[in-house]
Amino acid sequence: MAVSEAAVVLPSSVKAESALVSESPGAAAATAATSVTRATVAAAATMGPEAQVSKAALATKLLSLSGVFAVHKPKGPTSAELLNRLKEKLLAEAGMPSLEWSKRKKQTLKIGHGGTLDSAARGVLVVGIGRGTKMLTSMLSGSKRYIATGELGKATDTLDSTGKVTEEKPYDKITQEDIESILQKFTGNIMQVPPLYSALKKDGQRLSTLMKRGEAVEAKPARPVTVYNISLQKFQPPFFTLDVECGGGFYIRSLVSDIGRELSSCATVLELTRTKQGPFTLEDHALPEDKWTIHDIAQSLELCASLLPAELALKKPKSEESHEQGLSCAYITLNEPKGDDDVTKTL
């Protein structure tokens, strides 16, 4: 389940204007305070000397950040949208208006995430910054834990509550014991068919994109996945709640759908929360949006460094200045042929 890092690609909205700060820490600070662009010059003119120095120091600190941390993704935005929001908040705090850079040297501050969450899902989203994006592969291959609430008697085309209802079946005779008795079938090394609405690709395009266009899409063949543990937490017909710990490439939506089918009914996901990804937990490590500051992220990077495996910790770059550091609004894509709960998206 290796992940390869692709070349940096600038989005169309950024290509025309994206540029970078200078190649040395001192020059980077000076550039942050006295940008050659009109917008930054105008902004600097409204700030006093102390404010300019403060912004320059924050910009330098932002450029030095490198490692892996976690944020709390709420329901609503996609993982990519959330990452973009994080990027914009950091740029604004450092006094670096987005899209307003002077071209000096082609260096970027990379920021990306490992393990996509659907827009309807919430929970832990692991983020890599700087050379920390190189560590995201391990986040994909590590274990993940989810709390999922399913609804019996109803199936949708997306296998969750965002899709159109495609089937309804009786569920009134299903008991708690019935559900508990079949969970063992979904534990261990099993084969799973991924959903049609997923980030898996056909001819370079996501299956979900093809489905939304109304194009005919064949289901991907079943593939091996691992479920370390699964338990029924609550059953109040037609709703049931599962606690699932699984490996990379596993689809919770497919699991819930398969459970419904095994019970001679059907089922779809209503709520999905990722409570753990690798060593990062929602309760202890995921930063809420009000903590998306340069200072809080720097502290989180230090804390999270101790959670990484020894081999990664040794490779982890220190949060230090580099003459090669710069900043631009770049999109970096880690090609990951896994499920929508596992695809890496980076900005």
Buried (B, 14 or more C-beta within 10 A) or exposed (E): EEBEBEEBEBEEEBEEBBBBBBBBBEBBBBBBBEBEBEEBEEBBEEBEEEBBEBBBBBBBBBBBBBBBBBBBBBBEBBBBBBBBBBBBBBBEBBBBBBBBBEEBBEBBBBBBBBBBBBBBBBBBBBBBBBBBBBBBBBBBBBBBBBBBBBBBBBBBBBBBBBBEEEEEBEBEEBEEEBBEEEBEEBBEEBEBBBBBBBBBBEEEEBBBBBBEEEEEBEEBEEBEBBBBEBEBEEBEBBBBBBBBBBBBBBBBBBBBBBBBEBBEBBBBBBBBBBBBBBBBBBEEBBBEEEBBBBEBBBBBBEEBBEBBEEEBEEEBBEBEBBBEBBBBBBBBBBEBBBBBBBBBBBB
